[in-house]
């Protein structure tokens, strides 16, 4: 029976157990707890050797109940260890015993006894697949205690011991909740790299179920905190979009307004690329955006290929934006994001200038960008390196050229395309003239 497999009981001890459990309880009430436990141990051995699962489970549970009932926590720990080490102990019986004892954790008189009981149960459940869920819950209990004591680092380390994603017997919701706790504690520990690794254990498709909205919001709240620390503003926007797409958020006007405001802030803060450009225009089409006048106007500036002067932006939106949590004036992060917004405005203006000008004098460009020559050159260089625009600066002449040189093949292709367009127009014109002549000739005949 050491392999834990169920076999048909050789003897059914149900009747015996029905008689002896009340007897031992009465014996314990009369002060004979030790004698009652000895009698129960003898009964446990008989039921275990006979592979009578139901009777063995009842006996094990009754033993720990008596220890708890009479407040002998030390004896309870001893019997948990003793019963779990019995040769051929039935797995299901051990599982029921552990589950029963776990209900006693909240009733422990002090922290030391609670920790001793949790440690005993963790020792008993270590390395045993059939109690992996119970061990995970115990580990979570212990981690919460350490966190309440202010020891965040130890709490995070304890919780990371278990790889719950490999547990087949744990429900997916509980598994996700456990991983979210791991993410939260590693974030509190400021272990951002590990937090990102742990976050990949969760498949976000799981959140498509309406019953998992609370877990979805917890997950993206943690991901937003991580992305903010890494200054990954486009990711912050993506996570806010996922939150915005949650039914419970859409039903609450105040909540979706707050989320949509943050979406606008972080999409305009994100460095320009094709993904950012596409996302900004899709967000701008949101039917709720016009309800937020300031944010609608701000996003409109970034989607319109026109210059927006930074002094004017400060005048129009500065007071309101500097009161928000994202751009708060008296906060270091808020000040950093405000400077980042200034950079995005300058970069937008440079792209607009590059679109409408082939060449421009450096002095005129600095006026349009409200910068000095050194700052203008720095921003131009960054955009050229990132291949957002093409530009060449002729310093002696003080001219910036935005038109890229073309090789012979490009020139020839453009010429060929233009000739084809011209011939097409000539052919269409000839056809229309012929049509008019035919109509006039028919009219004369009539």
C-alpha positions in Angstrom: 0.0 0.0 0.0 3.0 2.3 0.0 2.4 3.4 -3.5 -0.9 5.1 -2.4 -3.1 3.2 -4.9 -6.6 2.4 -3.8 -7.6 -1.2 -3.4 -10.8 -2.8 -2.4 -10.9 -2.7 1.5 -10.3 -6.1 3.0 -12.5 -5.1 6.0 -15.1 -2.4 6.3 -14.5 -0.6 9.6 -17.4 1.8 9.3 -19.3 0.2 12.2 -16.2 0.1 14.4 -15.4 3.8 13.6 -19.0 4.8 14.3 -18.7 3.3 17.8 -15.1 4.3 18.7 -15.2 8.0 17.7 -17.9 9.0 20.2 -16.2 6.8 22.8 -12.8 8.5 22.4 -14.5 11.9 22.5 -16.2 11.1 25.8 -12.9 9.7 27.1 -11.1 13.0 26.2 -13.8 15.0 28.0 -13.1 13.0 31.2 -9.5 14.1 31.0 -8.2 11.1 29.1 -7.0 12.8 25.9 -3.8 10.7 25.8 -5.7 7.4 26.2 -8.2 8.5 23.5 -5.5 9.3 21.1 -3.7 6.0 21.7 -7.0 4.2 21.0 -7.5 6.2 17.9 -4.0 5.4 16.7 -4.7 1.7 17.0 -7.9 2.2 15.0 -6.1 4.3 12.4 -3.6 1.5 11.9 -6.3 -1.1 11.3 -8.2 1.1 8.8 -5.0 2.0 7.0 -3.8 -1.6 6.7 -7.2 -2.6 5.4 -7.1 0.3 2.9 -10.5 1.5 4.2 -10.2 5.1 2.9 -13.5 6.4 4.3 -12.8 5.0 7.8 -9.1 6.0 7.8 -10.0 9.6 6.7 -12.6 9.9 9.5 -10.1 8.6 12.1 -7.3 11.0 11.0 -9.6 14.0 11.0 -11.0 13.0 14.4 -7.5 12.8 15.9 -6.6 16.3 14.8 -10.0 17.6 15.9 -9.5 16.4 19.4 -6.0 18.0 19.6 -7.5 21.3 18.4 -10.6 21.0 20.6 -8.5 20.8 23.7 -6.0 23.5 22.6 -2.9 21.4 22.7 -1.2 22.9 19.6 2.2 21.2 20.3 0.4 17.8 20.4 -1.4 18.7 17.2 1.9 19.4 15.4 3.3 16.1 16.7 0.4 14.1 15.5 0.3 15.7 12.1 3.9 14.7 11.6 3.4 11.2 13.0 0.3 10.4 11.0 1.7 11.7 7.7 4.8 9.5 8.1 2.9 6.3 8.7 3.9 3.5 6.3 1.3 3.1 3.5 -0.7 6.1 4.6 -3.5 6.8 2.1 -3.0 9.9 0.1 -6.6 11.0 0.1 -6.8 10.6 3.9 -3.7 12.8 4.3 -5.2 15.4 2.1 -8.4 15.6 4.2 -6.4 15.8 7.4 -4.3 18.7 6.0 -7.4 20.5 4.8 -9.0 20.1 8.2 -5.9 21.4 10.0 -5.8 24.4 7.7 -9.1 25.6 9.0 -7.5 25.9 12.5 -4.9 28.5 11.4 -7.1 31.5 12.0 -8.0 30.3 15.5 -4.4 30.1 16.8 -3.9 32.1 20.0 -0.7 33.9 18.9 1.6 34.4 16.0 4.3 31.9 17.2 1.8 29.0 17.3 0.4 30.0 13.9 3.8 30.0 12.4 4.7 26.6 14.0 1.5 25.1 12.6 2.1 26.5 9.1 5.7 25.2 9.2 4.5 21.8 10.2 1.9 21.6 7.4 4.5 22.9 4.9 6.9 20.1 5.9 4.2 17.5 5.6 3.1 18.7 2.2 6.6 19.3 0.7 7.2 17.3 -2.5 3.8 15.7 -2.5 1.7 16.4 -5.7 -1.6 15.3 -4.1 -1.4 18.2 -1.6 0.3 20.8 -3.9 -2.7 23.1 -3.8 -2.8 23.0 0.0 0.9 23.7 0.1 0.4 26.7 -2.2 -2.3 28.1 0.1 -0.1 27.6 3.1 2.8 29.4 1.4 0.5 32.3 0.6 -0.6 32.4 4.3 3.0 32.6 5.4 3.9 35.2 2.8 1.0 37.4 4.0 2.3 37.1 7.6 5.8 38.2 6.6 4.3 41.1 4.6 2.2 42.3 7.5 5.4 42.3 9.6 6.9 44.7 7.0 9.4 42.1 5.5 8.5 42.5 1.9 11.6 40.9 0.5 11.2 37.7 2.5 7.5 37.6 1.7 8.3 37.8 -2.0 11.0 35.1 -1.8 8.6 32.7 0.1 5.9 33.1 -2.5 8.3 32.6 -5.4 9.3 29.1 -4.1 6.3 27.6 -5.9 5.8 27.4 -9.6 2.0 27.2 -9.5 1.7 27.3 -13.3 2.8 23.7 -13.3 0.0 22.6 -10.8 -2.6 20.6 -12.7 -4.9 20.3 -9.7 -5.3 24.0 -9.1 -8.1 25.9 -10.7 -7.1 28.5 -13.3 -8.6 31.4 -11.4 -6.8 30.5 -8.1 -3.6 29.9 -10.1 -3.8 33.4 -11.7 -4.6 35.0 -8.4 -1.4 33.3 -6.9 0.7 34.6 -9.8 -0.7 38.1 -9.4 0.4 38.0 -5.8 3.9 37.0 -6.9 3.9 40.0 -9.3 2.7 42.4 -6.7 5.3 41.4 -4.1 8.2 41.4 -6.6 7.0 44.9 -7.7 6.9 46.0 -4.0 10.4 44.5 -3.7 11.4 46.6 -6.7 12.6 43.5 -8.5 11.3 44.7 -11.9 13.1 42.2 -14.1 11.6 39.2 -12.2 8.2 40.8 -12.1 8.2 41.0 -15.9 9.3 37.4 -16.2 6.5 36.3 -13.8 3.9 38.3 -15.8 4.5 36.2 -18.8 3.2 33.2 -17.0 -0.3 34.6 -17.4 -2.1 34.2 -20.7 -4.2 37.4 -21.2 -6.8 35.4 -23.2 -8.0 34.1 -19.8 -9.3 37.6 -19.1 -11.7 37.6 -22.0 -14.1 35.7 -19.7 -16.5 38.3 -18.0 -16.1 36.5 -14.7 -12.4 37.4 -14.5 -12.7 41.1 -14.7 -11.3 41.7 -11.2 -8.2 39.7 -12.0 -7.8 41.5 -15.3 -7.9 44.9 -13.6 -5.4 43.7 -11.0 -3.0 42.4 -13.7 -3.1 45.5 -15.8 -2.7 47.8 -12.8 0.6 46.0 -11.9 1.7 46.1 -15.6 1.1 49.8 -15.7 3.2 50.4 -12.6 6.0 48.3 -14.1 5.8 50.1 -17.5 5.8 53.5 -15.8 9.0 52.6 -13.9 10.6 51.6 -17.2 9.2 54.7 -18.9 7.6 52.6 -21.6 4.8 55.0 -22.3 3.4 53.2 -25.3 3.0 50.0 -23.2 1.3 52.1 -20.5 -1.1 53.3 -23.1 -1.7 49.7 -24.3 -2.5 48.5 -20.8 -4.8 51.4 -20.2 -6.6 50.5 -23.4 -7.2 47.0 -22.1 -8.6 48.4 -18.9 -10.8 50.8 -20.9 -12.1 47.8 -22.8 -13.4 46.2 -19.6 -17.2 46.1 -19.2 -17.2 47.2 -15.5 -15.1 50.3 -16.5 -17.4 51.2 -19.5 -20.4 51.0 -17.2 -19.0 53.7 -14.8 -18.6 57.1 -16.5 -16.2 58.5 -14.0 -13.9 55.4 -14.4 -13.8 55.4 -18.2 -13.2 59.1 -18.3 -10.2 58.8 -16.0 -8.8 55.9 -18.0 -9.4 57.6 -21.3 -7.6 60.7 -20.0 -4.5 58.6 -19.1 -4.7 56.9 -22.5 -4.3 60.3 -24.2 -1.5 61.4 -21.9 0.6 58.4 -22.6 0.0 58.0 -26.3 1.2 61.6 -26.9 4.1 60.9 -24.6 5.2 57.9 -26.6 8.0 58.3 -29.0 6.8 58.4 -32.6 6.8 55.3 -34.8 4.4 53.5 -37.0 2.6 51.7 -34.1 2.3 54.9 -32.1 1.0 56.8 -35.1 -1.6 54.2 -35.9 -2.7 53.8 -32.3 -3.0 57.6 -31.9 -5.3 57.9 -34.9 -7.5 55.0 -33.8 -7.8 56.5 -30.3 -8.8 59.8 -31.8 -11.8 58.1 -33.5 -13.1 57.0 -30.1 -16.7 58.3 -29.8 -16.2 59.2 -26.1 -13.1 61.4 -26.7 -15.1 64.5 -27.8 -16.7 64.4 -24.3 -13.2 65.3 -22.9 -12.6 68.7 -24.5 -9.1 69.3 -23.4 -7.9 65.8 -24.3 -9.7 65.8 -27.6 -8.0 69.1 -28.6 -4.6 67.9 -27.4 -4.8 64.7 -29.4 -6.1 66.7 -32.4 -2.9 68.8 -32.4 -0.8 65.6 -32.7 -3.0 64.1 -35.4 -3.1 67.2 -37.6 0.0 67.9 -39.8 0.3 71.5 -38.6 2.8 73.3 -36.3 2.0 73.6 -32.7 4.1 76.2 -30.8 5.2 75.1 -27.4 4.4 78.5 -25.7 0.9 78.3 -27.1 0.5 74.7 -25.8 1.7 75.8 -22.3 -0.8 78.7 -22.4 -3.8 76.5 -23.5 -3.2 73.3 -21.5 -0.4 74.0 -19.0 -2.5 74.9 -16.0 -4.8 71.9 -16.2 -2.2 69.3 -17.2 0.2 70.4 -14.4 -2.5 69.6 -11.9 -2.9 66.0 -13.1 -1.0 63.1 -11.5 0.8 62.4 -14.8 2.3 65.9 -15.1 2.1 67.1 -11.5 4.3 70.2 -11.1 5.7 69.4 -7.7 6.6 65.8 -8.5 9.9 64.6 -10.0 8.2 62.1 -12.3 5.6 64.7 -13.3 8.3 67.2 -14.2 10.1 64.6 -16.2 7.0 63.7 -18.2 6.3 67.4 -18.8 9.7 67.8 -20.4 9.0 64.6 -22.4 5.8 66.2 -23.7 7.8 69.2 -24.8 10.1 66.9 -26.7 7.2 65.2 -28.4 5.8 68.6 -29.5 9.2 69.6 -31.0 9.5 66.2 -32.8 6.0 66.7 -34.2 6.9 70.1 -35.5 10.1 68.9 -37.1 8.1 66.1 -39.0 5.6 68.8 -40.1 8.4 71.0 -41.4 10.1 68.1 -43.2 6.8 67.4 -44.9 6.2 70.9 -46.3 9.8 72.0 -46.9 12.6 70.6 -49.0 15.1 73.2 -47.8 14.9 75.7 -45.0 17.3 78.1 -43.4 18.5 77.1 -40.0 17.6 80.5 -38.5 14.0 80.2 -39.7 13.7 76.6 -38.4 14.8 77.6 -34.9 12.1 80.3 -34.9 9.4 77.7 -35.9 10.6 75.3 -33.2 11.2 77.9 -30.5 14.7 76.6 -29.9 18.2 77.7 -30.2 20.5 76.4 -33.0 22.2 73.8 -30.8 19.0 72.3 -29.5 17.5 72.3 -33.0 20.5 70.4 -34.4 20.3 67.9 -31.5 16.6 67.1 -32.1 17.2 66.9 -35.9 20.1 64.5 -35.3 17.9 62.2 -33.1 15.1 62.0 -35.7 17.6 61.3 -38.5 19.3 58.5 -36.4 15.9 57.0 -35.7 15.1 57.2 -39.4 11.9 59.2 -38.7 13.0 61.9 -41.2 15.8 62.5 -43.7 17.8 65.7 -43.2 21.2 67.2 -43.9 22.6 70.3 -42.3 24.8 72.6 -44.3 26.4 74.5 -41.4 28.5 77.1 -43.5 25.4 78.0 -45.5 23.0 77.7 -42.5 20.6 75.5 -44.5 18.8 72.3 -43.6 17.8 70.1 -46.5 15.0 67.6 -46.1 14.9 66.1 -49.6 16.7 62.8 -49.9 19.0 62.3 -52.9 17.7 59.9 -55.5 19.7 57.5 -57.7 19.2 57.1 -61.4 16.8 54.3 -61.1 14.4 56.3 -58.9 14.6 59.3 -61.2 13.9 57.0 -64.2 11.0 55.3 -62.4 9.4 58.6 -61.5 9.8 59.9 -65.0 8.2 56.7 -66.4 5.4 57.0 -64.0 4.8 60.6 -64.9 4.8 59.9 -68.6 2.3 57.0 -68.1 0.0 59.4 -66.1 0.4 62.1 -68.8 -0.4 59.6 -71.7 -3.4 58.4 -69.7 -4.7 61.9 -69.3 -4.2 62.6 -73.1 -6.0 59.4 -74.0 -8.9 60.2 -71.7 -9.1 63.8 -73.1 -9.1 62.5 -76.7 -11.9 60.1 -75.8 -14.0 62.9 -74.3 -13.4 65.1 -77.3 -14.5 62.3 -79.7 -17.6 61.7 -77.6 -18.6 65.4 -77.7 -18.0 65.6 -81.5 -20.3 62.5 -82.0 -23.0 64.0 -79.8 -22.9 67.3 -81.7 -23.0 65.6 -85.1 -26.0 63.6 -84.0 -27.7 66.7 -82.9 -27.1 68.4 -86.3 -28.6 65.4 -88.1 -31.8 65.7 -86.1 
